Amino acid sequence: MVESLFEDIFRIEKLNPDDKKLFEKVNRIEARSEKFDMFMQLDINSELYPLKAGQKFTLVLAPTLNPDGTPDTGYYNPGNRQSIADDYEYVMYGKLYRVTEGSGREKAELYISFGGLLMLLRGDHSHCNKFELDQRLYLLMRKV
């Protein structure tokens, strides 16, 4: 079984904060996680995966979609292979492009780009220590 780098349930606090909607089919959500108290901003394709304020979802960040945990090539390979993506409703592939390591009371921040859709994950540095700069990641979401 593949080991995820991060997994938690988030509750959406705001949709398009400051009433800014930059693109027609993209929403920026602000959410807070239940288990680790992490703050997240995430751009999602609202046409493919509509979400509302107050809604909860499970979010997983994983290095591969292979159920046995073996690394993948980063290329889409269609076929009848099993994938951990089969258990989720919305999946994106991206790259961790910036890490600010917090210490003490400072919060660590992870910045990930999914082909222009951006994610910020901020919280206690102990929950961010499995990540590396330039790491390729899959984001997987499922409504709770």
C-alpha positions in Angstrom: 0.0 0.0 0.0 1.3 3.5 -0.9 2.2 5.7 2.0 0.7 9.2 1.6 2.8 12.2 2.6 -0.2 14.0 4.0 -3.8 13.1 4.7 -6.5 15.0 6.5 -10.2 16.0 6.4 -10.7 19.7 5.5 -13.7 22.0 6.0 -14.1 24.8 3.5 -14.2 28.1 5.3 -14.3 30.5 2.3 -14.9 30.2 -1.4 -13.1 32.9 -3.5 -11.8 35.0 -0.6 -12.1 38.8 -1.0 -14.7 38.0 -3.7 -12.0 37.6 -6.2 -12.7 35.1 -9.0 -9.7 35.3 -11.4 -10.9 32.7 -13.9 -14.4 31.6 -14.9 -14.0 27.9 -14.2 -11.6 28.2 -11.2 -12.5 28.6 -7.5 -10.0 29.3 -4.8 -11.0 27.6 -1.6 -9.7 28.4 1.9 -10.0 25.4 4.3 -8.8 24.2 7.6 -8.0 20.6 8.5 -9.6 18.7 11.4 -6.7 16.5 12.6 -3.6 18.7 12.1 -5.2 22.2 12.1 -3.5 23.0 8.8 -4.6 26.0 6.7 -5.0 25.6 3.0 -5.7 27.7 -0.1 -6.3 25.6 -3.2 -7.4 26.5 -6.7 -9.8 23.9 -8.2 -11.6 23.5 -11.5 -15.1 24.4 -10.3 -16.7 23.0 -13.4 -15.3 19.5 -12.9 -15.5 19.5 -9.0 -17.9 22.0 -7.5 -17.6 22.7 -3.8 -19.4 24.9 -1.4 -18.5 26.7 1.8 -19.0 24.5 4.9 -18.4 21.3 2.9 -15.9 18.7 4.0 -13.5 16.7 2.0 -10.6 14.3 2.4 -7.3 15.5 0.9 -4.3 13.3 0.3 -0.9 14.2 -1.1 1.0 11.2 -2.4 4.1 10.7 -4.5 2.6 7.9 -6.7 -0.7 6.5 -7.7 0.6 2.9 -7.8 -1.0 0.9 -5.0 2.2 -0.9 -4.2 4.0 2.4 -3.7 6.4 2.0 -6.7 7.4 5.3 -8.3 5.7 6.2 -11.5 7.2 7.9 -14.6 5.0 11.0 -14.4 3.3 10.1 -17.7 -0.3 9.1 -18.0 -0.4 5.5 -19.0 -4.0 4.4 -19.8 -5.0 0.8 -19.3 -6.8 -1.4 -16.8 -4.2 -1.0 -14.1 -5.3 -0.4 -10.5 -4.6 3.1 -9.1 -5.2 4.8 -5.8 -7.0 7.5 -7.8 -9.8 5.0 -8.3 -10.9 5.8 -4.7 -11.1 9.5 -5.2 -13.2 12.0 -7.2 -10.7 14.7 -8.1 -7.0 14.2 -8.8 -4.3 16.6 -9.9 -0.6 16.2 -10.6 1.9 18.9 -9.7 5.3 20.0 -8.4 6.3 21.4 -5.0 8.0 24.6 -5.9 8.6 26.4 -2.6 9.0 25.3 1.0 9.4 27.7 3.9 10.4 25.7 7.0 8.9 27.1 10.2 10.5 26.7 13.6 9.1 27.2 17.0 5.9 29.2 16.7 6.5 29.9 13.0 4.4 27.9 10.6 5.9 25.9 7.7 4.5 26.6 4.2 4.3 24.4 1.2 3.6 25.8 -2.3 2.5 23.4 -5.0 1.6 24.1 -8.6 -0.8 21.8 -10.5 -0.3 23.2 -14.0 -1.2 26.7 -12.9 -3.7 25.8 -10.2 -2.0 26.7 -7.0 -2.0 25.3 -3.5 -0.7 26.7 -0.2 -0.5 24.4 2.8 0.5 26.1 6.1 0.8 24.6 9.6 3.1 23.0 12.1 6.4 22.1 10.6 6.2 18.5 12.0 3.5 17.7 9.4 5.5 19.1 6.5 8.8 17.3 7.1 8.2 14.5 4.5 8.2 16.9 1.6 11.2 18.0 -0.6 11.6 20.9 -3.0 10.9 20.0 -6.6 9.0 16.9 -5.5 6.3 15.6 -7.9 3.0 15.0 -6.1 -0.6 13.8 -6.6 -3.4 15.6 -4.9 -6.4 13.4 -4.4 -9.8 14.6 -3.1 -13.1 13.0 -2.1 -16.1 14.6 -0.5 -17.0 13.4 3.0 
